[in-house]
C-alpha cells in the first residue's frame, strides 16, 4: 500500500479498495454479485448487459459486460471515476475479451460527459486492444462525426486471455498507451500520439470502455481498474 493512502474496505457502500481525491481503484471484491452499483451504460443508442460475477474472476469477483447481438458498438462507464476539470489523468485496467478478436473493438477511453456522447461537445479519447481494418491496436480520438486514428501499433491478441492497458492523457493533448499480456512485464515506454486540438475534450471526464463486434455478440470481463488524477500514476493491484 502507498504511504498516506488508507484503503476503503467493506460491503456495497464501500465498493473501492482506494477512494481518494487522486486515486480510485477496485478489483470488485467488495461488490455484490448481480447488477453493479457504480457502472452503467453510457451510450443511449445501444444496450449492454452489465453484471458482477464470480465466474473466472482473478480476485473473488469481476465485472462482465456483454451485448445481445453483433454489429453493435457501445459504451459502459465507471461512475466512481471523476468528471473533473483537469485532463491530466491515467487509467490502468486488467480485462479479458471473451470473443474472437477479428474485427472487434475493445478500448479504454475518457470522455467529459459520456452519457451525452451524441451531442456535439461530447468528444472522447481512447486506446486499447481493438481493431480498425488490419490494425490490432490503436489510439483513437472521436467526435460526434466519427473516429480518427491518431496513433497505432501492432498487438496480437486472443480471446479468453487477460491483458493490461495503461492509458494516459495530458493537458498538452498527448494520448499515451501501453498494452501487455497478463503475466508478462509492463513495457518500459508508452506509445504516444498527439490529438487534434479541434476535437480535444475540455476535461478528461469519466473512464469507460467501448466494445463491439461486426459478426459476433461481444463480451468482456473486467478484473481490475484504477484511475489517477493530477499527474499521478494509476495504482497497480500490489499497491492497494
FIVEX-726370 format. One record per atom (N, C-alpha, C): residue in one letter; y, x, z; atom name. Coordinates in steps of 0.1 Angstrom, whole numbers. Layout:
N
A_Y_X_Z_CA .
...
//
This chain:
240
X_-12_8_0_N .
X_0_0_0_CA .
X_12_9_0_C .
X_23_5_-7_N .
X_35_12_-7_CA .
X_43_11_6_C .
X_49_22_10_N .
X_57_21_23_CA .
X_68_11_22_C .
X_69_3_32_N .
X_80_-7_33_CA .
X_77_-20_26_C .
X_65_-22_20_N .
X_62_-34_13_CA .
X_51_-41_21_C .
X_54_-52_27_N .
X_44_-59_35_CA .
X_36_-69_26_C .
X_23_-69_28_N .
X_16_-79_19_CA .
X_17_-93_24_C .
X_16_-102_15_N .
X_16_-116_18_CA .
X_1_-121_17_C .
X_-4_-125_29_N .
X_-19_-129_29_CA .
X_-20_-143_34_C .
X_-28_-151_28_N .
X_-30_-164_33_CA .
X_-36_-174_23_C .
X_-34_-187_25_N .
X_-40_-197_17_CA .
X_-31_-201_5_C .
X_-32_-213_1_N .
X_-24_-218_-11_CA .
X_-9_-216_-10_C .
X_-4_-216_3_N .
X_11_-215_4_CA .
X_15_-200_2_C .
X_6_-191_3_N .
X_10_-177_1_CA .
X_0_-171_-9_C .
X_4_-173_-22_N .
X_-6_-170_-33_CA .
X_-6_-156_-37_C .
X_4_-148_-33_N .
X_6_-134_-38_CA .
X_2_-124_-28_C .
X_-3_-113_-32_N .
X_-5_-102_-23_CA .
X_8_-94_-20_C .
X_17_-94_-30_N .
X_30_-88_-28_CA .
X_40_-98_-33_C .
X_51_-101_-25_N .
X_61_-110_-29_CA .
X_74_-106_-23_C .
X_82_-97_-30_N .
X_95_-92_-26_CA .
X_105_-94_-37_C .
X_117_-90_-35_N .
X_127_-91_-45_CA .
X_124_-82_-57_C .
X_117_-71_-55_N .
X_115_-61_-65_CA .
X_100_-61_-70_C .
X_91_-67_-63_N .
X_77_-67_-67_CA .
X_70_-80_-64_C .
X_62_-84_-74_N .
X_53_-96_-72_CA .
X_40_-92_-78_C .
X_29_-95_-71_N .
X_15_-92_-77_CA .
X_5_-101_-71_C .
X_-6_-104_-79_N .
X_-17_-112_-74_CA .
X_-29_-108_-81_C .
X_-41_-109_-75_N .
X_-54_-109_-81_CA .
X_-61_-122_-79_C .
X_-53_-132_-75_N .
X_-58_-146_-75_CA .
X_-67_-149_-63_C .
X_-70_-140_-54_N .
X_-79_-142_-44_CA .
X_-74_-153_-34_C .
X_-61_-155_-33_N .
X_-55_-165_-24_CA .
X_-54_-179_-30_C .
X_-58_-180_-43_N .
X_-57_-193_-49_CA .
X_-70_-201_-46_C .
X_-68_-214_-47_N .
X_-80_-223_-46_CA .
X_-86_-225_-60_C .
X_-99_-227_-61_N .
X_-105_-230_-74_CA .
X_-100_-243_-79_C .
X_-96_-244_-92_N .
X_-91_-256_-98_CA .
X_-77_-253_-104_C .
X_-69_-263_-105_N .
X_-56_-262_-111_CA .
X_-47_-252_-104_C .
X_-41_-242_-111_N .
X_-33_-232_-104_CA .
X_-19_-238_-100_C .
X_-14_-234_-89_N .
X_-2_-239_-84_CA .
X_11_-232_-89_C .
X_9_-221_-95_N .
X_21_-213_-99_CA .
X_20_-209_-114_C .
X_12_-215_-122_N .
X_11_-212_-136_CA .
X_12_-226_-143_C .
X_19_-226_-155_N .
X_19_-238_-163_CA .
X_22_-235_-177_C .
X_19_-245_-185_N .
X_21_-245_-200_CA .
X_36_-243_-202_C .
X_40_-234_-211_N .
X_54_-232_-214_CA .
X_58_-237_-228_C .
X_48_-239_-236_N .
X_50_-243_-250_CA .
X_49_-258_-251_C .
X_59_-266_-253_N .
X_58_-281_-253_CA .
X_50_-287_-264_C .
X_48_-279_-275_N .
X_41_-285_-287_CA .
X_26_-284_-286_C .
X_20_-276_-278_N .
X_6_-274_-277_CA .
X_1_-276_-263_C .
X_-12_-277_-262_N .
X_-18_-279_-248_CA .
X_-28_-268_-245_C .
X_-26_-262_-233_N .
X_-35_-252_-228_CA .
X_-41_-256_-215_C .
X_-54_-254_-213_N .
X_-61_-257_-200_CA .
X_-61_-245_-191_C .
X_-55_-246_-180_N .
X_-54_-235_-170_CA .
X_-62_-239_-158_C .
X_-70_-229_-153_N .
X_-79_-232_-141_CA .
X_-81_-219_-134_C .
X_-82_-220_-121_N .
X_-86_-208_-112_CA .
X_-102_-210_-111_C .
X_-108_-198_-114_N .
X_-123_-198_-114_CA .
X_-128_-186_-107_C .
X_-140_-187_-101_N .
X_-147_-176_-95_CA .
X_-158_-170_-105_C .
X_-158_-175_-117_N .
X_-168_-171_-127_CA .
X_-163_-158_-133_C .
X_-170_-147_-132_N .
X_-167_-135_-139_CA .
X_-154_-128_-133_C .
X_-150_-131_-121_N .
X_-138_-126_-116_CA .
X_-140_-111_-111_C .
X_-130_-103_-112_N .
X_-130_-89_-107_CA .
X_-129_-89_-92_C .
X_-119_-97_-87_N .
X_-119_-99_-72_CA .
X_-127_-111_-69_C .
X_-122_-121_-62_N .
X_-130_-133_-60_CA .
X_-127_-144_-69_C .
X_-115_-143_-76_N .
X_-111_-154_-84_CA .
X_-103_-148_-96_C .
X_-102_-156_-107_N .
X_-94_-153_-118_CA .
X_-87_-165_-124_C .
X_-77_-163_-132_N .
X_-71_-174_-139_CA .
X_-77_-175_-153_C .
X_-82_-186_-158_N .
X_-87_-188_-171_CA .
X_-79_-198_-179_C .
X_-75_-194_-191_N .
X_-67_-202_-200_CA .
X_-75_-204_-213_C .
X_-75_-217_-217_N .
X_-83_-220_-230_CA .
X_-76_-231_-238_C .
X_-78_-230_-251_N .
X_-72_-241_-260_CA .
X_-84_-249_-265_C .
X_-81_-261_-268_N .
X_-92_-271_-272_CA .
X_-96_-268_-286_C .
X_-88_-262_-295_N .
X_-92_-261_-309_CA .
X_-85_-248_-315_C .
X_-89_-245_-327_N .
X_-84_-234_-334_CA .
X_-70_-237_-340_C .
X_-64_-227_-346_N .
X_-51_-230_-352_CA .
X_-40_-233_-343_C .
X_-41_-231_-330_N .
X_-31_-234_-320_CA .
X_-26_-220_-315_C .
X_-13_-219_-313_N .
X_-8_-207_-306_CA .
X_2_-212_-296_C .
X_-1_-208_-283_N .
X_7_-215_-272_CA .
X_10_-205_-261_C .
X_19_-208_-252_N .
X_23_-200_-241_CA .
X_19_-206_-228_C .
X_16_-198_-218_N .
X_15_-202_-204_CA .
X_22_-192_-196_C .
X_30_-197_-186_N .
X_39_-188_-179_CA .
X_36_-187_-164_C .
X_40_-176_-158_N .
X_38_-174_-143_CA .
X_51_-178_-136_C .
X_51_-189_-130_N .
X_64_-194_-123_CA .
X_68_-186_-111_C .
X_59_-178_-106_N .
X_63_-169_-95_CA .
X_70_-156_-99_C .
X_69_-153_-112_N .
X_78_-143_-117_CA .
X_92_-148_-118_C .
X_102_-140_-120_N .
X_116_-145_-118_CA .
X_123_-145_-131_C .
X_131_-156_-133_N .
X_140_-156_-144_CA .
X_153_-151_-139_C .
X_155_-138_-141_N .
X_166_-131_-134_CA .
X_177_-126_-144_C .
X_188_-121_-138_N .
X_199_-117_-147_CA .
X_197_-103_-153_C .
X_188_-95_-147_N .
X_186_-82_-152_CA .
X_175_-82_-162_C .
X_176_-74_-173_N .
X_165_-74_-182_CA .
X_157_-60_-182_C .
X_158_-54_-170_N .
X_150_-41_-168_CA .
X_138_-45_-159_C .
X_127_-48_-166_N .
X_115_-53_-159_CA .
X_103_-47_-165_C .
X_92_-47_-157_N .
X_79_-43_-161_CA .
X_68_-52_-156_C .
X_58_-54_-164_N .
X_47_-62_-160_CA .
X_34_-54_-163_C .
X_24_-55_-154_N .
X_11_-49_-156_CA .
X_1_-60_-154_C .
X_-9_-61_-163_N .
X_-19_-72_-163_CA .
X_-32_-66_-167_C .
X_-43_-72_-161_N .
X_-56_-69_-164_CA .
X_-62_-82_-169_C .
X_-66_-83_-182_N .
X_-71_-95_-188_CA .
X_-83_-93_-197_C .
X_-90_-104_-200_N .
X_-102_-103_-207_CA .
X_-103_-114_-218_C .
X_-101_-110_-231_N .
X_-103_-120_-241_CA .
X_-118_-125_-242_C .
X_-120_-138_-243_N .
X_-133_-143_-243_CA .
X_-137_-148_-257_C .
X_-130_-144_-267_N .
X_-133_-148_-281_CA .
X_-132_-136_-290_C .
X_-138_-136_-302_N .
X_-137_-126_-312_CA .
X_-123_-122_-315_C .
X_-120_-109_-316_N .
X_-106_-106_-319_CA .
X_-101_-109_-333_C .
X_-109_-112_-342_N .
X_-105_-113_-356_CA .
X_-94_-124_-358_C .
X_-82_-120_-361_N .
X_-72_-130_-364_CA .
X_-66_-136_-351_C .
X_-69_-131_-340_N .
X_-64_-138_-327_CA .
X_-52_-131_-322_C .
X_-45_-138_-314_N .
X_-32_-134_-308_CA .
X_-34_-134_-293_C .
X_-31_-123_-286_N .
X_-31_-123_-271_CA .
X_-20_-113_-267_C .
X_-9_-118_-263_N .
X_2_-109_-259_CA .
X_8_-113_-246_C .
X_12_-103_-238_N .
X_21_-105_-227_CA .
X_35_-106_-233_C .
X_44_-114_-226_N .
X_58_-115_-231_CA .
X_67_-119_-220_C .
X_80_-116_-223_N .
X_91_-121_-214_CA .
X_100_-130_-222_C .
X_105_-140_-215_N .
X_115_-149_-222_CA .
X_124_-154_-211_C .
X_137_-156_-215_N .
X_147_-161_-205_CA .
X_144_-175_-200_C .
X_138_-183_-208_N .
X_135_-197_-204_CA .
X_124_-202_-213_C .
X_112_-198_-210_N .
X_100_-200_-218_CA .
X_97_-215_-221_C .
X_101_-223_-211_N .
X_99_-238_-213_CA .
X_107_-243_-225_C .
X_118_-236_-228_N .
X_126_-241_-239_CA .
X_125_-231_-251_C .
X_113_-227_-253_N .
X_110_-218_-264_CA .
X_116_-222_-277_C .
X_116_-235_-280_N .
X_120_-240_-293_CA .
X_135_-244_-293_C .
X_143_-239_-285_N .
X_157_-240_-286_CA .
X_163_-227_-291_C .
X_175_-227_-297_N .
X_180_-215_-304_CA .
X_182_-204_-294_C .
X_184_-206_-281_N .
X_187_-195_-272_CA .
X_175_-189_-266_C .
X_163_-195_-268_N .
X_151_-190_-261_CA .
X_144_-180_-269_C .
X_149_-168_-269_N .
X_141_-157_-275_CA .
X_132_-150_-265_C .
X_122_-144_-271_N .
X_113_-136_-262_CA .
X_109_-123_-268_C .
X_104_-114_-260_N .
X_98_-102_-265_CA .
X_85_-100_-259_C .
X_76_-93_-266_N .
X_62_-91_-260_CA .
X_55_-80_-267_C .
X_43_-77_-261_N .
X_35_-67_-267_CA .
X_21_-67_-260_C .
X_10_-65_-267_N .
X_-3_-66_-261_CA .
X_-13_-64_-271_C .
X_-25_-69_-268_N .
X_-36_-68_-278_CA .
X_-37_-81_-286_C .
X_-31_-80_-298_N .
X_-31_-91_-307_CA .
X_-33_-87_-321_C .
X_-32_-96_-330_N .
X_-33_-92_-344_CA .
X_-22_-98_-353_C .
X_-18_-91_-362_N .
X_-9_-96_-372_CA .
X_-13_-90_-385_C .
X_-20_-97_-394_N .
X_-26_-91_-406_CA .
X_-37_-82_-402_C .
X_-36_-69_-405_N .
X_-46_-59_-402_CA .
X_-43_-51_-389_C .
X_-32_-54_-383_N .
X_-28_-46_-371_CA .
X_-34_-52_-359_C .
X_-41_-43_-351_N .
X_-48_-47_-339_CA .
X_-39_-48_-327_C .
X_-28_-42_-327_N .
X_-19_-42_-316_CA .
X_-5_-41_-320_C .
X_4_-48_-314_N .
X_18_-49_-319_CA .
X_28_-51_-308_C .
X_40_-47_-310_N .
X_51_-51_-302_CA .
X_60_-61_-310_C .
X_63_-72_-304_N .
X_69_-83_-311_CA .
X_82_-87_-305_C .
X_91_-92_-313_N .
X_103_-99_-308_CA .
X_104_-112_-316_C .
X_106_-123_-309_N .
X_107_-136_-316_CA .
X_119_-143_-313_C .
X_123_-151_-323_N .
X_134_-161_-321_CA .
X_129_-175_-325_C .
X_138_-184_-325_N .
X_135_-197_-329_CA .
X_129_-198_-343_C .
X_133_-189_-352_N .
X_129_-190_-366_CA .
X_117_-181_-370_C .
X_111_-174_-360_N .
X_100_-166_-364_CA .
X_98_-153_-355_C .
X_88_-146_-359_N .
X_84_-134_-351_CA .
X_87_-121_-360_C .
X_92_-111_-353_N .
X_95_-98_-360_CA .
X_86_-88_-353_C .
X_79_-80_-361_N .
X_72_-68_-356_CA .
X_82_-57_-355_C .
X_84_-52_-343_N .
X_94_-41_-341_CA .
X_87_-28_-337_C .
X_74_-29_-336_N .
X_66_-17_-333_CA .
X_51_-20_-333_C .
X_43_-11_-338_N .
X_29_-15_-339_CA .
X_20_-2_-337_C .
X_8_-4_-333_N .
X_-1_7_-331_CA .
X_-15_1_-333_C .
X_-25_10_-336_N .
X_-38_5_-338_CA .
X_-46_6_-325_C .
X_-52_-5_-321_N .
X_-60_-5_-309_CA .
X_-72_-14_-312_C .
X_-84_-8_-312_N .
X_-96_-16_-314_CA .
X_-101_-22_-302_C .
X_-103_-35_-302_N .
X_-107_-42_-290_CA .
X_-118_-53_-293_C .
X_-124_-58_-283_N .
X_-136_-67_-284_CA .
X_-135_-78_-274_C .
X_-142_-89_-277_N .
X_-143_-100_-268_CA .
X_-152_-96_-256_C .
X_-149_-102_-244_N .
X_-157_-100_-232_CA .
X_-156_-86_-227_C .
X_-144_-80_-229_N .
X_-141_-67_-224_CA .
X_-127_-68_-218_C .
X_-126_-61_-206_N .
X_-113_-61_-199_CA .
X_-103_-50_-204_C .
X_-91_-54_-205_N .
X_-80_-45_-209_CA .
X_-68_-46_-200_C .
X_-61_-35_-199_N .
X_-48_-34_-192_CA .
X_-37_-34_-202_C .
X_-26_-40_-199_N .
X_-14_-38_-207_CA .
X_-2_-36_-197_C .
X_6_-26_-199_N .
X_18_-24_-192_CA .
X_29_-26_-201_C .
X_38_-35_-199_N .
X_49_-39_-208_CA .
X_62_-37_-201_C .
X_71_-30_-206_N .
X_84_-28_-200_CA .
X_95_-31_-210_C .
X_106_-38_-205_N .
X_118_-40_-213_CA .
X_130_-35_-206_C .
X_140_-30_-213_N .
X_151_-24_-206_CA .
X_164_-30_-212_C .
X_175_-27_-205_N .
X_188_-32_-209_CA .
X_193_-26_-222_C .
X_187_-15_-226_N .
X_190_-8_-239_CA .
X_182_-13_-251_C .
X_175_-25_-249_N .
X_167_-31_-259_CA .
X_154_-24_-263_C .
X_150_-15_-253_N .
X_137_-8_-255_CA .
X_126_-17_-251_C .
X_116_-19_-259_N .
X_103_-25_-256_CA .
X_92_-15_-255_C .
X_87_-12_-244_N .
X_77_-2_-242_CA .
X_63_-8_-238_C .
X_52_-3_-243_N .
X_39_-9_-240_CA .
X_28_1_-241_C .
X_19_0_-231_N .
X_6_7_-231_CA .
X_-5_-3_-231_C .
X_-16_0_-238_N .
X_-28_-8_-237_CA .
X_-40_2_-236_C .
X_-49_-2_-226_N .
X_-61_7_-225_CA .
X_-72_-1_-219_C .
X_-84_3_-221_N .
X_-96_-4_-216_CA .
X_-98_-2_-201_C .
X_-102_-12_-194_N .
X_-105_-11_-180_CA .
X_-116_0_-178_C .
X_-114_8_-168_N .
X_-123_19_-166_CA .
X_-119_32_-172_C .
X_-110_32_-182_N .
X_-105_44_-188_CA .
X_-91_48_-182_C .
X_-86_60_-185_N .
X_-74_64_-179_CA .
X_-62_57_-186_C .
X_-52_54_-178_N .
X_-39_49_-184_CA .
X_-33_60_-193_C .
X_-29_56_-205_N .
X_-22_66_-214_CA .
X_-9_72_-207_C .
X_-7_84_-210_N .
X_5_91_-203_CA .
X_18_86_-208_C .
X_19_81_-221_N .
X_31_77_-226_CA .
X_31_63_-232_C .
X_42_57_-233_N .
X_43_44_-239_CA .
X_45_44_-254_C .
X_41_34_-261_N .
X_45_31_-274_CA .
X_58_23_-273_C .
X_69_28_-279_N .
X_82_22_-277_CA .
X_89_18_-290_C .
X_96_6_-290_N .
X_103_2_-301_CA .
X_117_-3_-296_C .
X_126_-4_-305_N .
X_140_-9_-302_CA .
X_141_-22_-309_C .
X_144_-33_-301_N .
X_145_-46_-306_CA .
X_159_-48_-313_C .
X_160_-58_-322_N .
X_172_-62_-328_CA .
X_182_-68_-319_C .
X_194_-63_-319_N .
X_204_-68_-309_CA .
X_207_-83_-311_C .
X_206_-88_-324_N .
X_209_-102_-326_CA .
X_199_-112_-320_C .
X_188_-107_-316_N .
X_178_-116_-310_CA .
X_174_-112_-296_C .
X_181_-103_-290_N .
X_177_-98_-277_CA .
X_181_-109_-266_C .
X_171_-112_-257_N .
X_174_-122_-247_CA .
X_185_-118_-238_C .
X_192_-128_-232_N .
X_203_-124_-223_CA .
X_197_-120_-209_C .
X_184_-123_-207_N .
X_177_-119_-195_CA .
X_163_-118_-198_C .
X_155_-110_-191_N .
X_141_-109_-194_CA .
X_133_-121_-190_C .
X_137_-127_-179_N .
X_131_-140_-176_CA .
X_116_-139_-171_C .
X_109_-151_-173_N .
X_96_-152_-167_CA .
X_86_-144_-176_C .
X_75_-140_-169_N .
X_64_-134_-176_CA .
X_54_-145_-181_C .
X_48_-142_-192_N .
X_40_-153_-198_CA .
X_29_-146_-207_C .
X_20_-154_-211_N .
X_10_-150_-222_CA .
X_11_-159_-233_C .
X_9_-154_-245_N .
X_7_-162_-257_CA .
X_-7_-160_-263_C .
X_-14_-171_-265_N .
X_-27_-169_-271_CA .
X_-29_-179_-283_C .
X_-38_-175_-292_N .
X_-41_-184_-303_CA .
X_-51_-177_-312_C .
X_-57_-185_-321_N .
X_-68_-180_-330_CA .
X_-69_-190_-342_C .
X_-69_-184_-354_N .
X_-69_-193_-366_CA .
X_-82_-201_-368_C .
X_-93_-196_-363_N .
X_-106_-203_-366_CA .
X_-115_-205_-354_C .
X_-111_-201_-342_N .
X_-119_-203_-330_CA .
X_-110_-208_-319_C .
X_-115_-217_-310_N .
X_-107_-221_-299_CA .
X_-107_-210_-289_C .
X_-95_-204_-287_N .
X_-94_-192_-279_CA .
X_-94_-194_-264_C .
X_-98_-184_-256_N .
X_-97_-184_-242_CA .
X_-96_-170_-237_C .
X_-90_-169_-225_N .
X_-87_-156_-219_CA .
X_-88_-157_-204_C .
X_-93_-147_-197_N .
X_-94_-146_-183_CA .
X_-85_-136_-178_C .
X_-76_-140_-169_N .
X_-66_-130_-163_CA .
X_-70_-127_-149_C .
X_-72_-114_-147_N .
X_-78_-109_-134_CA .
X_-67_-104_-124_C .
X_-56_-99_-130_N .
X_-46_-93_-121_CA .
X_-32_-93_-129_C .
X_-21_-96_-122_N .
X_-8_-95_-128_CA .
X_2_-90_-117_C .
X_11_-81_-122_N .
X_21_-75_-113_CA .
X_34_-74_-121_C .
X_45_-77_-114_N .
X_58_-76_-121_CA .
X_67_-69_-112_C .
X_75_-60_-118_N .
X_86_-52_-110_CA .
X_99_-54_-117_C .
X_110_-54_-109_N .
X_123_-56_-114_CA .
X_132_-44_-110_C .
X_144_-44_-116_N .
X_154_-34_-113_CA .
X_150_-20_-116_C .
X_142_-18_-126_N .
X_138_-4_-130_CA .
X_126_1_-122_C .
X_120_-7_-114_N .
X_108_-3_-107_CA .
X_95_-4_-115_C .
X_85_3_-111_N .
X_72_3_-118_CA .
X_63_-7_-112_C .
X_57_-16_-121_N .
X_48_-26_-116_CA .
X_36_-20_-109_C .
X_33_-26_-97_N .
X_22_-21_-88_CA .
X_8_-23_-94_C .
X_0_-13_-92_N .
X_-14_-14_-96_CA .
X_-22_-20_-84_C .
X_-35_-25_-86_N .
X_-42_-31_-75_CA .
X_-44_-21_-63_C .
X_-46_-8_-66_N .
X_-48_1_-54_CA .
X_-35_4_-47_C .
X_-24_-3_-51_N .
X_-11_-1_-44_CA .
X_-7_-13_-36_C .
X_-16_-23_-36_N .
X_-12_-35_-28_CA .
X_-23_-38_-18_C .
//
